[in-house]
Amino acid sequence: MSPEEEKFYLQWEKDRIIPHFKRKPFLRGLSISLSLGLLILIISETGWYERATMVGNMQGNEIWIVIAIIAFSLGFAWIYQQFTFEMNEQRYKELKYLKNKK
């Protein structure tokens, strides 16, 4: 194993026991999804897609669009956090297998 893999192995061996709510992956996923939501708002405000602009400009729709973007962003951030944890867990198990194999 390389020194980087050994460092990850030792660090993850300690961190995997505690609850896996980590702020960094959650915030990274939240920023990605909010930027996508902002892109959708920009596209709808510039009138790039006429049909979506007509539906989006209906009375009272603005708040629902913002609520939908926030709900989508929170869901995406949670999924990204879970994905990051599972990827690290998989990497840890592979390194553990290699370490025990030797």
Beta strands, then each sheet from edge to edge (+ up, - down):
end
